[in-house]
Amino acid sequence: MKFIIVTLAIAAVAFGVQLVLPWWSLALVAFLIGFVSNLSGWAALAAGFLGSGSVWALYAFLLNSGNNSLLSHKMAALFGVPSSALLMVPISALIAALLGGFAAAGGRNLKQLVTSK
Amino acid sequence: MKFIKFLVPNLLALVLAFALNGELTIGDKNLPPMGPLLSPFTGFWQNAESKEITWNPDVKLDGLAGSVTVQYDARRVPHVFAQNDEDLYYMQGYLTAQDRLWEMDFITRYASGRISELVGERGLKLDRTNRRMGIAYAAEQAAAHINDNPTSKMVLERYTAGVNAYIASLSDGSLPLEYKIMNYKPELWSAYKTTLLLKYMANNLSGWDKDFEYTNAYNLFGKEITDLLYPDRPAGIDPIIPAGTPYNFPVEALDTPKYTIAKGVFISSEFDGPIRENLGSNNWAVSGSRTNTGFPLLASDPHLGLNLPSIWYEMQLTSPSVNVYGATLPGSPCVIIGFNADAAWGVTNAGMDVRDWYTIKLLSNDKYLHDGAEKPIVYRYDTIRVKGAADFIDTIRFTHFGPVVYDERFDQNGNTTPLALRWTAHDASDELMTFYGLNRAKTHNDYLKALNYYYCPGQNFVFASHAGDIAIRQQGHFPKKWPEQGRFIMDGSTSDFEWQGFIPFDQNPQVKNPPRGWVSSANQHPADSTYPYYFCGYYEYDRSRRINELLGEDRKYTVEDMKQFQNDNYAYYAKDLVPFLMENVNDLNLNPGQKEVWELLKNWDYNYTADSRAATAFEMIYDTLMVLVWDELQPYDEKGLDAPTGYVTIQVMKAHPEHALMDYKDTRPIEDAADMLNMAFLAGAEKYQDWKANNGKEPEWWQYKNTTVAHLVPFFKAFSRPMIHMGGNKHILNATDGTHGASWRMVVSLEDEVKAWGVYPGGASGNPGSYYYDAYVDTWAAGEYYELLFLKAPVQNETIQFTQTFSK
């Protein structure tokens, strides 16, 4: 339950923050929420990964559907990504997921470092 | 342990964020900042537009005085209804930027020699060439000159303000895609950028010549052969101004010096070998007495490099002073080719030689010799920013002729002779007023008044009015020349070889309502030898003969005829060459592969239709023939020579079949023209069968030709449209080859209610992520048209897909 709440919190806050701040601001969100989360290290990593990644995945998926995959096809061709245009969604989301995951774990582990003397 | 557990994920996050926030070089690949680019909040996903327009219907813009209604039709062409001209041109700037900002920004950077800023050192030679040709210098002259005219000043200032209002509205997410991939930001627009764009077009259309190649030919072969290969006026030309048109004006004789031609081998930095000429524009108008409606018909299809985003942007512009529809150039106010309720106009390139080269005798670092005296050199220091490398500072000398393009800093294969360029594009002029005037023209007189502002690049302006006039004038600021002046590089140490004034505009080649009932142009010679002034230039011979044949029939013409003619695939050069070839090739001992090609040619109607295999076979033979016949001129890049035109090649082969040039040097016997034809046929047939075997399919013309509408950045192949199924070729009315073609096709019927049809190989949007990016390409390729929606006032019906109101 706690895991789901933390994941959703990361997703919701990261979404709002990225509407105004650069893409890497998602790391700050994941870091801070990881810090206050009380999850285990691996759970924080997973929550950051899923929370950040899902925002990018869902938003990209939505924009891609409205566009009939027109541009993702072309971007895939530009970068030499084989065949499927839909692959551009997970590729994009992976960036956010990795960054969010590391940052959430980093935040959580910082708390471990400073609180348990 | 806890410290390591803290350190590792945080370090990973930091490294990831930093690495993906900037450009990455992996091996020889340079990756854009992947984080921002792949983010759905700011990256390319934001450019993935839906087909439906989802914009704000009510936009506030501080720069407007009144309220402006913009209606987007089914093809998303904007129709602008403003209450005054100030708001009209402001909105033209705003809307053009909304669809084409990256394109207009990129082209003006290109023109001013700033590509190295984006692509690094590989752009340096191109940038130096453009700067040394003085394109930016020309734009500076024009921008200063335009300030003297209150009308063009207002138009440009308002257009500029509109573009900049759009730029100010951009966020990271709404930035055009190319900026995101190439990792840079748009710059504010200015009047200077518009003049840069106009000079970019001037450079495209008049910024080349063959003075170097002709000089090299003269030095290698002498005058007689040079004239044979590159004649000023070959036999059989069909000029723009019909033969027999009187020229009733006196012409004073010019001082004609004894020609001295520069010695040496000159190879310009733009030399890229002999390519078959890419000229291709057509325009014509048919008098109402010869149309089915009784009103004139006008057709115009300018041909340019096929690019995306398109060079043209369709618009309707309406204010109390004007209601005009047509093709605009992103970056320039007004409609460039179009129509209003009373009149229509179109352009083709004049091809007149308005660039001459002079050798400069430097006396010291800051003086050169002229008429026995010293003249001062003006220096210009250009700093070229180079991505990933130090700035490059180029020193450019200016003389009274113009820039010294080539010298010891920018040599030609070791030849350091300083060469200055005299080019009419460098002269101050205000072409914008021509288009401002044409947009509002009602009568033939309005048209003439508008043209008198037009200096460079020379264009053939065709005109037709509802009142019933048709006309054509080759307009431009053309130097008066003595015979052959400027065909070769001239001596700049004396004033003997300089231009001695310009042809008055009312003496430019022109005709109004000729007895034959039509006017036309297809990049051919403007006039025959009865025209009192000498001129030289770069002309076409096939399309003019074809269009005049088509328009010369005794019948009433329709809009459908006009469309058919613009898409006509008949090749005059094939008609000239194939029977000659068949007479000379001995077909008795042909193998089955050769026999197949022979039969294709025998049964061919000389139409380059998309599926024609005969066209492919002929093309292969023709290309081979050009290489074999002109082997003496090769290698072109070492000798700095140009191949004669196909038209001249066929004439020389027919008139001088045993000329020494016909011999193929690499073989023992002395060959003649018939031998060349035999060799070309056999080699072409082999090429044809090889292609078939290698590709495993029939060599249909469209497959071999590969017409591609390419993104302006060659690297962005993914944003291009390759392998378009269509016919046509150079020297055919449908002058579509692999890289060039009709950039806008327009037909206007000047009835009581003007009707028009048009299409271009692109779409309204410049965004590769938009449905409207290339939405018209298939219609264009099929030779079909859209009926153009010419509105008198805003309407509420199914022709409009979205209406937007802009106000303060």
HADDOCK unambig.tbl for C-alpha pairs under 7 A between the chains (distance, minus, plus):
assign (segid A and resid 18 and name CA) (segid B and resid 41 and name CA) 6.61 0.50 0.50
assign (segid A and resid 19 and name CA) (segid B and resid 41 and name CA) 6.50 0.50 0.50
assign (segid A and resid 23 and name CA) (segid B and resid 35 and name CA) 6.69 0.50 0.50
assign (segid A and resid 23 and name CA) (segid B and resid 36 and name CA) 6.00 0.50 0.50
assign (segid A and resid 23 and name CA) (segid B and resid 39 and name CA) 6.37 0.50 0.50
assign (segid A and resid 24 and name CA) (segid B and resid 17 and name CA) 6.14 0.50 0.50
assign (segid A and resid 56 and name CA) (segid B and resid 39 and name CA) 6.86 0.50 0.50
assign (segid A and resid 56 and name CA) (segid B and resid 40 and name CA) 6.06 0.50 0.50
assign (segid A and resid 59 and name CA) (segid B and resid 40 and name CA) 6.19 0.50 0.50
assign (segid A and resid 60 and name CA) (segid B and resid 40 and name CA) 5.22 0.50 0.50
assign (segid A and resid 60 and name CA) (segid B and resid 45 and name CA) 6.26 0.50 0.50
assign (segid A and resid 63 and name CA) (segid B and resid 45 and name CA) 6.35 0.50 0.50
assign (segid A and resid 63 and name CA) (segid B and resid 48 and name CA) 6.39 0.50 0.50
assign (segid A and resid 64 and name CA) (segid B and resid 48 and name CA) 6.57 0.50 0.50
assign (segid A and resid 66 and name CA) (segid B and resid 50 and name CA) 4.99 0.50 0.50
assign (segid A and resid 67 and name CA) (segid B and resid 48 and name CA) 5.45 0.50 0.50
assign (segid A and resid 67 and name CA) (segid B and resid 49 and name CA) 5.51 0.50 0.50
assign (segid A and resid 67 and name CA) (segid B and resid 50 and name CA) 4.68 0.50 0.50
assign (segid A and resid 67 and name CA) (segid B and resid 51 and name CA) 6.99 0.50 0.50
assign (segid A and resid 70 and name CA) (segid B and resid 769 and name CA) 6.32 0.50 0.50
assign (segid A and resid 71 and name CA) (segid B and resid 48 and name CA) 5.70 0.50 0.50
assign (segid A and resid 71 and name CA) (segid B and resid 768 and name CA) 6.83 0.50 0.50
assign (segid A and resid 71 and name CA) (segid B and resid 769 and name CA) 4.59 0.50 0.50
assign (segid A and resid 74 and name CA) (segid B and resid 718 and name CA) 5.31 0.50 0.50
assign (segid A and resid 74 and name CA) (segid B and resid 719 and name CA) 6.45 0.50 0.50
assign (segid A and resid 77 and name CA) (segid B and resid 718 and name CA) 5.67 0.50 0.50
assign (segid A and resid 78 and name CA) (segid B and resid 716 and name CA) 6.78 0.50 0.50
assign (segid A and resid 78 and name CA) (segid B and resid 718 and name CA) 5.29 0.50 0.50
assign (segid A and resid 92 and name CA) (segid B and resid 38 and name CA) 5.20 0.50 0.50
assign (segid A and resid 92 and name CA) (segid B and resid 39 and name CA) 6.66 0.50 0.50
assign (segid A and resid 99 and name CA) (segid B and resid 13 and name CA) 5.29 0.50 0.50
assign (segid A and resid 99 and name CA) (segid B and resid 16 and name CA) 6.63 0.50 0.50
assign (segid A and resid 102 and name CA) (segid B and resid 9 and name CA) 4.69 0.50 0.50
assign (segid A and resid 102 and name CA) (segid B and resid 10 and name CA) 6.28 0.50 0.50
assign (segid A and resid 102 and name CA) (segid B and resid 12 and name CA) 6.48 0.50 0.50
assign (segid A and resid 102 and name CA) (segid B and resid 13 and name CA) 5.29 0.50 0.50
assign (segid A and resid 103 and name CA) (segid B and resid 9 and name CA) 6.49 0.50 0.50
assign (segid A and resid 103 and name CA) (segid B and resid 10 and name CA) 5.90 0.50 0.50
assign (segid A and resid 103 and name CA) (segid B and resid 13 and name CA) 5.61 0.50 0.50
assign (segid A and resid 105 and name CA) (segid B and resid 9 and name CA) 6.18 0.50 0.50
assign (segid A and resid 106 and name CA) (segid B and resid 6 and name CA) 5.58 0.50 0.50
assign (segid A and resid 106 and name CA) (segid B and resid 9 and name CA) 4.95 0.50 0.50
assign (segid A and resid 106 and name CA) (segid B and resid 10 and name CA) 4.73 0.50 0.50
assign (segid A and resid 109 and name CA) (segid B and resid 5 and name CA) 6.27 0.50 0.50
assign (segid A and resid 109 and name CA) (segid B and resid 6 and name CA) 4.75 0.50 0.50
assign (segid A and resid 110 and name CA) (segid B and resid 6 and name CA) 5.39 0.50 0.50
assign (segid A and resid 113 and name CA) (segid B and resid 2 and name CA) 5.92 0.50 0.50
assign (segid A and resid 113 and name CA) (segid B and resid 3 and name CA) 6.50 0.50 0.50
